[in-house]
Amino acid sequence: MIYQYKGNDELSHTYMVCRFNTCIVIDPSHSYDEIQRDLKEREIILVLLTHAHSDHVHQIEDYKVPIYIHEDDAYLLFDDKHNGYANSKRPYLRKNIDLRLIKNHDKIQMADQFIEVIHTPGHTKGSCSFLVNNALFTGDTLFHNDVGRHDLMSGSIYDLKKSILKIIDEINPNTKVYPGHDELTTIRNEKKSNPFYLKWKKQSKI
């Protein structure tokens, strides 16, 4: 079961994924009380971060569970000049977080199934997408008919192109895409109508 807590202009969507009595939270930036309400008798065992920008991580200290982030983005959680906290106080401290580093193709267990880590750099160097059965959580890498920006600290247009082609070409077309912002989509739709994918795919064949 997947719960979406919609973001706004300042914060990303937050997701909770549950299997039996076990749940994970992806990009906890808001809605802590609503998530606790929806938990009922279930337990959150870990938090996954698609990347380290403030609009995706704002409430991580509220969750007393392991926080998983790609090894290339861990430093950015505390680099307030570049993570979005330059003009505001960062609401979490390193000493209060049980940080766990992940890398491409790691498998993270949730109940009787596994979450696959897919390293998708471009928006940031350590951006990740998470594949859970037929659901892909893409953070700020892939949106509905759009892609994330690449002009921030550690971003790369070259890496973003490779990540978008990898996601759309290699993942099952029936997979639902749950982005960090905007509306839900599918891999099939993005392969058919995402203008960035279509342009970059054409360029890759030249």
C-alpha positions as CSV (number, residue, x, y, z in Angstrom):
1,M,0.0,0.0,0.0
2,I,1.3,3.4,-1.0
3,Y,0.3,6.7,0.8
4,Q,1.1,10.0,-0.9
5,Y,1.3,13.2,1.2
6,K,1.3,16.0,-1.4
7,G,3.8,18.7,-1.2
8,N,3.6,22.4,-2.2
9,D,5.9,25.1,-3.7
10,E,8.3,24.7,-0.8
11,L,8.2,21.0,0.0
12,S,8.3,17.7,-2.0
13,H,5.8,14.9,-1.9
14,T,6.3,12.5,0.9
15,Y,5.5,8.8,0.5
16,M,4.8,6.0,2.9
17,V,5.0,2.4,1.6
18,C,3.6,-0.4,3.7
19,R,3.7,-4.2,3.5
20,F,1.9,-6.2,6.2
21,N,2.9,-4.4,9.5
22,T,6.0,-2.9,8.1
23,C,6.3,0.6,6.5
24,I,9.0,2.8,5.1
25,V,8.9,6.6,4.5
26,I,10.4,8.2,1.4
27,D,11.6,11.9,1.5
28,P,9.9,12.9,4.8
29,S,9.6,16.7,4.4
30,H,6.2,17.2,6.0
31,S,3.0,15.5,7.3
32,Y,4.6,13.7,10.2
33,D,1.3,13.7,12.2
34,E,-0.7,12.4,9.3
35,I,1.8,9.6,8.7
36,Q,1.6,8.6,12.4
37,R,-2.2,8.6,12.1
38,D,-2.1,6.4,9.0
39,L,0.4,3.9,10.5
40,K,-2.2,2.5,12.9
41,E,-0.7,-0.7,14.3
42,R,2.1,-0.8,11.8
43,E,5.8,0.2,12.3
44,I,8.1,2.4,10.3
45,I,11.4,0.6,10.0
46,L,13.5,3.0,7.9
47,V,13.5,6.2,5.9
48,L,14.8,6.5,2.3
49,L,16.1,9.8,0.8
50,T,16.1,10.3,-3.0
51,H,18.6,13.1,-2.4
52,A,19.7,15.6,0.2
53,H,17.9,18.9,-0.7
54,S,16.0,20.5,2.1
55,D,12.6,20.2,0.5
56,H,12.9,16.4,0.7
57,V,14.5,15.9,4.1
58,H,13.0,18.5,6.4
59,Q,11.6,16.1,9.0
60,I,14.2,13.3,9.1
61,E,15.1,13.9,12.7
62,D,11.5,13.1,13.8
63,Y,12.0,9.5,12.7
64,K,14.0,7.5,15.1
65,V,14.9,4.9,12.5
66,P,17.8,4.4,10.1
67,I,18.0,7.1,7.4
68,Y,19.3,5.7,4.0
69,I,21.0,8.0,1.5
70,H,23.4,7.5,-1.4
71,E,27.0,7.7,-0.4
72,D,27.6,10.6,-2.9
73,D,24.9,12.8,-1.3
74,A,25.5,12.2,2.4
75,Y,27.8,15.3,2.8
76,L,25.1,17.5,1.2
77,L,22.7,16.9,4.1
78,F,25.0,19.1,6.2
79,D,26.3,21.5,3.5
80,D,23.8,24.3,4.3
81,K,25.2,26.6,1.6
82,H,24.0,24.2,-1.1
83,N,21.3,22.0,0.4
84,G,18.6,24.7,0.7
85,Y,19.2,25.8,4.3
86,A,21.4,28.8,3.5
87,N,18.8,31.2,4.7
88,S,17.1,29.2,7.4
89,K,18.2,26.9,10.3
90,R,18.7,23.3,9.5
91,P,16.2,21.4,11.7
92,Y,18.3,18.2,12.2
93,L,21.7,17.5,13.7
94,R,24.2,14.8,12.6
95,K,24.4,13.3,16.1
96,N,20.7,12.7,16.1
97,I,20.5,10.7,12.9
98,D,21.3,7.1,12.3
99,L,22.6,7.6,8.8
100,R,23.2,4.6,6.5
101,L,25.0,4.9,3.1
102,I,23.7,3.1,0.0
103,K,24.9,2.6,-3.5
104,N,23.6,1.4,-6.9
105,H,21.7,-1.9,-6.9
106,D,21.6,-2.3,-3.2
107,K,18.7,-4.3,-2.0
108,I,16.9,-3.1,1.2
109,Q,14.5,-5.5,2.8
110,M,11.0,-4.5,3.7
111,A,8.9,-7.4,5.2
112,D,9.1,-10.2,2.6
113,Q,10.3,-8.1,-0.3
114,F,13.2,-5.9,-1.3
115,I,13.5,-2.3,-2.4
116,E,16.1,-1.8,-5.2
117,V,18.3,1.2,-5.1
118,I,18.9,2.7,-8.6
119,H,21.5,5.4,-8.7
120,T,20.2,8.2,-10.9
121,P,22.7,11.1,-10.7
122,G,22.1,14.4,-12.5
123,H,19.9,16.5,-10.2
124,T,22.6,15.8,-7.6
125,K,25.6,13.5,-7.7
126,G,23.9,11.0,-5.3
127,S,20.3,11.2,-6.5
128,C,18.6,7.8,-6.3
129,S,15.3,6.3,-7.4
130,F,13.7,3.4,-5.5
131,L,12.0,0.5,-7.1
132,V,9.4,-1.3,-5.1
133,N,7.6,-4.0,-7.1
134,N,5.8,-1.9,-9.9
135,A,6.4,1.5,-8.2
136,L,9.3,3.7,-8.9
137,F,10.0,6.7,-6.6
138,T,12.1,9.1,-8.6
139,G,12.6,12.2,-6.4
140,D,13.7,15.1,-8.6
141,T,15.1,13.0,-11.5
142,L,12.0,12.2,-13.5
143,F,8.7,14.0,-13.5
144,H,5.5,13.7,-15.6
145,N,6.7,14.8,-19.0
146,D,9.6,16.6,-17.4
147,V,13.0,16.1,-15.7
148,G,14.7,17.6,-12.7
149,R,17.0,20.6,-13.0
150,H,20.8,19.9,-13.3
151,D,22.2,23.4,-12.5
152,L,22.5,23.0,-8.7
153,M,25.6,21.9,-6.7
154,S,26.8,18.5,-8.0
155,G,24.2,18.4,-10.7
156,S,25.2,17.4,-14.2
157,I,23.3,17.5,-17.5
158,Y,25.4,14.6,-18.8
159,D,24.6,12.4,-15.8
160,L,20.9,13.4,-16.0
161,K,20.6,12.3,-19.6
162,K,22.1,8.9,-18.8
163,S,19.8,8.5,-15.8
164,I,16.7,9.3,-17.7
165,L,17.6,7.0,-20.6
166,K,18.4,4.2,-18.1
167,I,15.2,4.6,-16.2
168,I,12.9,4.8,-19.2
169,D,14.6,2.2,-21.4
170,E,15.3,-0.5,-18.7
171,I,12.4,-0.4,-16.4
172,N,9.1,-2.2,-17.1
173,P,6.8,0.2,-19.0
174,N,3.9,-0.7,-16.7
175,T,5.8,0.7,-13.7
176,K,4.1,3.6,-12.0
177,V,6.3,6.6,-11.3
178,Y,5.9,8.5,-8.0
179,P,8.0,11.8,-8.4
180,G,9.0,14.2,-5.8
181,H,6.8,16.9,-7.3
182,D,4.0,17.1,-9.8
183,E,1.6,14.3,-10.7
184,L,2.0,10.6,-11.0
185,T,2.9,9.0,-14.3
186,T,4.1,5.7,-15.8
187,I,7.3,4.6,-17.6
188,R,5.1,3.9,-20.6
189,N,3.8,7.4,-20.7
190,E,7.3,8.9,-20.3
191,K,8.7,6.8,-23.1
192,K,5.9,8.0,-25.4
193,S,5.7,11.7,-24.5
194,N,8.5,13.0,-22.3
195,P,10.1,15.6,-24.6
196,F,13.5,15.3,-22.8
197,Y,13.6,11.6,-23.2
198,L,12.6,11.7,-26.8
199,K,15.3,14.3,-27.6
200,W,18.0,12.6,-25.7
201,K,17.1,9.2,-27.1
202,K,17.3,10.5,-30.6
203,Q,20.7,12.1,-29.9
204,S,22.0,8.9,-28.5
205,K,21.4,7.2,-31.8
206,I,23.3,9.7,-33.9
